[in-house]
Each structure stands twice: as C-alpha cells, then as structure tokens.
C-alpha cells in the first residue's frame, strides 16, 4: 500500500525532511507548471520513468506527482516493487496542488 500525501502535508514534509519530488507527467503537462524543485523528464506514459527508476537511490524518500494521482500511483507501486520503502503519492496530483508552481 502506497501512502497518499495531501498537498499541505507535502509542504510540511518538504520543510523538515530531505525528499525528492518526481513529476511523471508529459512534457506538455509539465510546461504548464511544476512543483518547485520537482524532477521532470520522467514521463510515465513514454516509459522514461521506468528507464530512469533504476538510477534512483532506494534509501531516499520520494514523492510521486502526476496530473490527478493515477500515473504517479503506478510509478509509486513500481518503485515499491523494486524495494523502495519511502515512497509517497501526492493525493489528487497537480489538480490538488494549488501553490508553489514555477
């Protein structure tokens, strides 16, 4: 089971913990804005995420983000299947995120 994290919780967690936000949306979607500091270029639909996932450190904390939370949940489950234990999914994705957009 992948823990869902609400936008407010993510804002609080970012202030107190070293974590990496990975945006798994398409380039057209990320061009509309991203969460400050999020990694882009991990397009889940294009397979970029699966290619790059093997280069991630399994000991770090990750928050996965997409438009609505569905693709990022799949990405979270994939990392979890690879042994990553500290993976969160942003509940409702960018739809639920209302600030800190670059």
BELZI-V949646 format. One record per backbone hydrogen bond with DSSP energy under -0.5 kcal/mol. NH is the residue of the N-H (numbers start at 1). CO is the residue of the C=O. If there is no record, write none. Layout:
# BELZI-V949646
nh:NH co:CO
nh:NH co:CO
This chain:
# BELZI-V949646
nh:3 co:1
nh:3 co:87
nh:5 co:89
nh:10 co:6
nh:11 co:7
nh:12 co:8
nh:13 co:9
nh:14 co:10
nh:15 co:11
nh:16 co:12
nh:16 co:13
nh:17 co:13
nh:19 co:17
nh:20 co:61
nh:22 co:20
nh:22 co:63
nh:23 co:21
nh:23 co:39
nh:24 co:22
nh:24 co:65
nh:30 co:26
nh:31 co:27
nh:32 co:29
nh:33 co:30
nh:36 co:100
nh:38 co:35
nh:39 co:21
nh:42 co:23
nh:44 co:24
nh:47 co:44
nh:48 co:43
nh:49 co:43
nh:51 co:47
nh:52 co:48
nh:53 co:49
nh:54 co:50
nh:55 co:52
nh:56 co:53
nh:58 co:56
nh:60 co:57
nh:61 co:18
nh:62 co:86
nh:63 co:20
nh:64 co:88
nh:65 co:22
nh:73 co:69
nh:74 co:70
nh:75 co:71
nh:76 co:72
nh:77 co:73
nh:78 co:74
nh:79 co:75
nh:80 co:76
nh:81 co:77
nh:82 co:78
nh:82 co:79
nh:83 co:80
nh:84 co:79
nh:85 co:58
nh:87 co:85
nh:88 co:62
nh:89 co:3
nh:90 co:64
nh:91 co:5
nh:91 co:89
nh:93 co:90
nh:94 co:66
nh:95 co:67
nh:95 co:92
nh:96 co:92
nh:96 co:93
nh:97 co:93
nh:98 co:96
nh:102 co:34
